[in-house]
C-alpha cells in the first residue's frame, strides 16, 4: 500500500521521512560531486533532479471552528490553510521539529505531508572539503555549470521582516527560515566561530571581551572533571576536551586552540539536544552583533544573553556594578531600516526576573544592598566608540532618555532577538565612568577585570539554569507578529 493511502503521518513519522529524503538527496549530491572531481563526469538531468531539499507541509482544515486557545507562543495555527517550508539537516534539528509539530497535530488536528521540493541543494552546502577542489584542479565556475550554487535572490529574511507577500491560493510559510536560508547561515557560523555549527547549543551567551572566554573555559573544564552531565567542551578549531580529561591535558588542549584565527570564536559546553551553553566572543561593535545573530537565529536558540562591559553614566555607580537593561536607546544605526529606532524593544519579564534572581544568588546580596550594586534602566548602544569626543551633542539625548549605561552591542542584540523571535536579555558590568573622570586606563582596568569577570560570567550561567528550569514560559508572545508562521 502506498504511503498516500495509509494512515496520516505522525510527527515522528514526518521527521523520519524528512531525514530519509534529505540523506538521499545530500548523499546523492556528494557522490555526484566526488565523481565529477575524479573524472569530470557531470550528473545527468535525472540525477540532478534528485538533489532537492525535502518539503514539509502542514494542512489545517479548521472545520469551521475557531482555533483552540493557548498561551503557548509557538506551534500555533491562526487560520485554516496549507503551510509549507523546506528543511535542511532534519536529523540535527529533530528535537526542534518535533517540538513544533507535536502540538500542531495534538491541538489542531493538523495533517502532515513530506515530499521532495523544487528547491535544489547548492553544492557548497554539501561539499565541506573545499581543499579537494584545488587538488582536483576544478574551478567553482566549472562546478556551477553542472551543480546548483547559492543564489542570494532566494535567500532572505522577508518572512521574519514582514515583507513576505502572500499570493492567494498559495501555501503560507510554515517557518521563518527555509532550507536555503538556514544552510547559508550554518556555513557562515563555521566561518566566523571556528567550530562546526552542530556544536552550537540552544542557550547562548554573547560577550565583547576575551577574559570572559578564559573564565568560561575554566568553568567548562571544571564541570567536566567533576562528572557533569554535560557532554564535551568544544573550542575553536573543533578542539574537544572530553569528560575525564586530566587537568594537564585539558590545559594543553586549550592552549592548542587557534581561536585568534576566527573573527568571533565560539566555545561550547555541550549537552544532549543542544541543552548546554555556547559562549561567543563577538568582539566590539553593532556590525559584529548583527552579523552573528543573523546566523545564530537559524539554530532557533532558546535565548541569547549579552554579558559584557559598559560605561556607567551615573555618579552613584561604581566600577564593577551591574546594569540590567530594561530599555535601549538604539544609536547603532545598523538596524534602522529593519527595526526603526522608534519601534520599542520590550523587556522580557521571564529573562529580567532570571537575571536579577541569578545576580542575588551569585553575589549573596539582596534588598537595598543588591539595588545599590545592580541598577535597572536604559542602555545607550552607540556605533561610535569615541562618542565621548562629541559629548556636547550627545548630552541632551542621554539626559532625556535617562540612560544609565552605554555600550556598542546590547541594543543591537536585543533588537535582533525581537526581529528574529529569539528571547534576549542584557546584564552589563560597569568598567568605566566616562562622564565622571573614571576612564578606562590600564592599571584600573586590570584590577577590575581580575575581580569582576568571573562573578559576572557566573551570573550569566546561573540565569540560564533558571531559564532552563522554567521551560516553555521563556518563549514570549511579545515576539509574535500579527501573521506569525506556526514554527517559532
N, C-alpha and C positions, 0 to 999 in steps of 0.2 A: 504494500500500500504506500502511496506517495505521502510525503510529509504534508502536502497541501490538504489532503483529505483526512489526516489524522487529527488527534486531539490538539487543542491550541498549545502553543509553546509556553512553558513556564519561564520565569526569569532565568532560572539556572539553565534550562534548555537553550534559551536565546543566547546567553553568553557563551555557552559551549559551542553553539553553531557559529557565532562570531569568531571564536578562536580558530575553528577549523577552516573557515573561509579565509581569514587573514593569513594563517600559516601557509595555506596552499598558494595564495597569491604572492606573498612576500618570498616564500621559498622558491616558487617558480621563477620569480624575477631574479633572485640571487643566482639560481642555476643558469639562467639565460645570460646574465652578466658574466659569469665565470666562463661560459662557452665563448662569448664574444672576446673576452680578454685573451683566451687561449688560441682561438682560431679565426677570429673576426667574423664568425657566423652570426648574423643578426637573427632575432626571433621572427618567426612567421607572424602574419596578422592574426592567425588563430591563437598562437601562443601569447601574443601581446594582449589580446582581449581578456586573458585570464589574470592579468596583473592589476587587479582593481580592488579598492578598499571594499570591505563589506558594508552593507547598508542596514541600519536598524530602523524599523518602522513601528510606531505605536498608533493604534486605532482606538478612538474613544467615541462610542455611539451616543452616550448620554441618555438615550431612550426617553427624552422629554422631561427628565427630572433634573433639578438643579444639582451642581457638583456638591459632593459632601463637604461639610465644614471642617476644616482642620487648621490648627495653629502652626502646623509644620511650614517651614519656609522653603521647602524644596519638594520635588516629586508631586507637583500639583498640576492638574489639568483644568484650565479656566473655561474651556468651551469644547463642545464636541468637534471632532475633526481627525485628520491624519497628521502625524508629526514624524519627521524623519531627520536622521543625521548619519553621516559616515563615521566609521570607527577605526582607529588605529591601535595597535598593541592591546587588544582586548584582554589578554592574559594579565598584563601589568595593571590594567585598570579594572580588573574583575570585581573587587570589593566595592569600588565606586559605582560601577554599572548596576550591580545588584542592589546597592543602597537606593538607587533611583527607581529601578524597575519594580521592585517588590511592592512598594506602596501604590504604584500606579495600577498594578494588577489587582491587589487586595482591596483597595479603597474605591477604585473607579470601574473595575471590571474591564480594564483596557486589554486589548489583544495585541500580541507581539508577532512581528514578522522579521525575518532575516534573509537577505539575498545579496548577491553581488551588486555593486553600484556601477554607475557610469564614470566614476572618478578614478583615473589611473594613478597608481602609486609612483611618484617620482623616484628615479633610480638612486639619487644621493641618500634617500632615507632608508635604503636597504644596504647600499654599499658603504660599509663603515671602514673599509680598508683602502683608503684613498691612495696610500703609497703603492698599491698594486697597479694603479693606472700608469704611474711613472715607469715602473719596471716593465710593463707590457707595451709601453710606447703608444698608449691610446690617449687621445685628447678628449676633453669634455665636448668639443664640437662634434667629434665622431660619435660619441655616445648619444648625444642629443638627436642625431638623425634616426636612431633606432629605439630609443627609450624615452619615457616621459621625464621632463625636467620640472623643477619647481617654477610655477608661474605666479608672480605676485598679483596678477589680475584675479586669481581665485583664492588668494589668501588675505583675509582681512577681518576686522572686528565690527563689521556692520551690524551684526545681531546684538553684540554687547553694547554698542554705542547708539542703538535705536535708529540706525539708518537703513535697516532692512525693510524692503518694500514687499509686502505680501501680495502675491498675484492670486486673484480669486480663482478658486478651484485647485490651486497648487498646495502641496503639503506645507505645514508650518514647521519652523525649526524646532527640533527636539532639544538641542543643547546650544550653549553659547558659542562653542568652537567645533568645527567639523574636523575630519581626519587630517586634511592638508594643513590646516592652521596649527593643529596640535603637533604634527611632525616637524613643521617649520620651527616651532619653539623648542621642542625637545633637542634638536640638533644645536640650537643656539645655547641652550643650557650647558651642554657638554663643552662648547667652545669657551664660554665665559667662566664657568665654575671649575673646570678641570676634572670633573668626575662624571661617570655615567649618570644619566638622568634618572635611571631606575633607583638610585640611592637616595634621591630627594624624598624626605619624609613629609607627612601632611601637617606637621607642626613646625613652623618656621620662625626663626629669629634672624633679624637683619641688623647689622651694626655698621658703623662707619669708622671703626678703629681696630687695628690688628691685635691690640692687647686683649680684647675680648676673645679672640681666637685662642690665644695662649691659655686663657682660663678655661675655655670650653674643652680644649684638648686634654688638659689636666683632669677636668671633671669626668670626661668621657673615659679616659684610661682607668681612672679610679673606679668608675661604675663597672667596667668590665672585670677588673681584678677582684672585686668583692662579690662577683657572681650575680650581677644584674641580669634581669630578664631580657635586656636589650641584646641585639644580635652582634653587631660589629661596629667599630669606629672606622669610617672611611674618610680618607684625607685626599686632597687634590692630587691628581695623577693616579687615582684609584689605588692608592696605598692603603692596605687594610690591616688594622690591628684587631686580632681575634680575641675572644674570651680566653683567659688563661695565659695570655702572653706575659712573660716576665716584665717587670718594670724596666729592666735594662734593654730588652729587645724592643719594648714599646717606645722607649726614648729614641732608640736608633731608627725605628721606622718613621717616627715623627720628624726626626732630623732629615730623613731622606726625601720627604715630600717636597716637590718643587713648586710650592704654592705661588712663588713670585712670577711664574710663567703665565699666570692666569689673571685676567682683569678683576674678577670678583670670585675669589676662591671660596669653595664650599666645604663644609665639614659635617658629617652625618653620623649620629649615633642611631643605628637602625633598630627597628623592632618589626614584628610581623604586621603585614598590611599597612606599612607606612606609618605605624604608630609611634615612631621615635621622634627625634628632634634634628632638624637641619639648621646650622648657623652659616650665614653667608656674610662675608665682609664686602659690602657693596662699594666701599670707598666713599668719596666725597662728591656731593652734588646731586641735583634733581635729575639730570640726564641719566646717570647710573641707576638711580632709584626707579625711574620709569622703565628703563631698559630691562632690568632683571625681573621686575614684577609683571611686565608684559608676558614674559616667558614662563615664569613660575605659575601664572594663573591657569595654564592648561593642565597642570598637575591636579587642579581643584583641591588646594590645601584647605585644611580646616580653619587655619588663620595664619596671618603673619603679624609679628610684633616688631616694632622698631625699638631697639635699646642702643643708645649711643650718647654722644656728648652734645651739649648745647651751651649757649651763652645765657647766663641768668640776667634778667632785665630789672630785677627789683633789689632795692637796697637791703631788704630784710633777708635775702637769700645768702647762703654761704656756699663756698666751694664744696662739692660732694653732696649737696642737697639734690632731691629728686623732683622732676616735673612730670606730672601725669596730664597729658594733653586731653582736654575735652572739647577743644575747638582749634581751628587752624586759620591763620591769616596767610593765604597762599599767594606768595610772590615768586613762586618757582617759574611761572610763565610757560613752562613746557607743556602743560595740560590745558591751557586756556581754551583751545578750540574744541577739546573733547569734554571737559568738565569746566565750564566757565567759572571764574573766581566767585561770582555771586551765587552759585549753587552751593547751599550749605552741605557740609560733610558731617553727618551726625555722629556723636559719640555712641558707641555700642555698649549698653549697660552691662551685659554679661562680661565683656572684656575689662571694662573700667573697674567693676567690682573685684574681678580676679586679680588685677594688677595691684589694687590697693590692699586687698587681703594678703597677697603674697609679700608685699612690702612690710606689712605689720609682722607677718610670721618670721621673715628673714632678719629684719632689724631688731625684733623683740620690742618694738615701740608701739604705742597705741595712744588714742585720745589726742590731747593737745601736744604731747611730745612728738607724735608722728606727724601731726599737722605742721609743726614747726620745721620738719625735715622734708615732708612731701607736700608739694603745693600743686593744686589743680587749677588749670587755666588755659589760656590761648597760647599757642606756639606760632611764631612767625617762621615760615620757611622761605628763605631768600635764595635767589640764584646767584648772588654776588657775595663771595666770601669776604670781600672788603667793604661791606655795606657801611662799616663804621666811618669810612672816609667821606661819606656824604650824609652824615648824621643829621645835618640841618634839614635835609629833605625828608629823611625817614622819621624824624622825631614825632611829628604830629600824627602820622598814621599809626605808629606804635602806641602812642598815647591814647588815641581814640579806640584802638582795639583792646586795650587793657592787657596786652600781651605780657607774659611773664618769662618767656624764653625765646631764643632764636636759634635756628639750625638751617640745614640745607637739604634735608631729605624727608622729614616726617610728614609734612603736608602732602608731598607727592605720593608717598607710600599709602597714606590714608585715602587720598583721592583715587588712587589706583584700586585699592580694595573696594571702595564704593562703586567705582565704574565697572570692575570685573567681578563683583559679587564674592569677594573674599573677606571674611571678618578681619578687622585690623585694630591696632592699638599702638600707643606710644608711651614709653616711660624713658625719659631722658635724665642724664646726670649733669649737673652744673659743673663745668670745667673751668669757666672764667666768667667774669662780670665786666664786660667791655664798657658799660656806661658808668662804672663806679671805680675805675682805676685798677681793677684786678684783671689784667690782661694775661693771656697765656704765654708765660715765659718758661724757659727750660727747667729751671730749678723747681718752681712751684708746680709745674705740670707733672714732673716725675713723682713728686710727693703725693699728688692727687691720684695718679694712676695706680700707685702701689696700694693705696688704702681703699679705693672706691670700686675698681673694676670688678673684682671678684664678687663682692656683695651684689653689685648691680646685675651681673650675669645670673647669680643665684635667684634673684627676684624674678627675672625673666623665665627661668626654668621652672620655678615654683608656680608661676602664673599658668604655664602650660599644663602642669599637673592638675591644677584646679579646674581648668577648662576641659581637660580630658574626662575628668570625673563627672562633669555636668552634661556631657553628651549633646543631644540634639538641640538644646536650648541655645547653643552658640550661634547657630545659623539664623541670623536675624531677618525678620520680614522687612526691616528698614532698607535692605539691599535690593528688594524685588521691584521691578518696573511694573507699569500697568499691564503690559503684554509680555510677561516673562515666559521664556521657554520652560518646559516642565523640569528639565535637569538643572540642578544648581551649578 
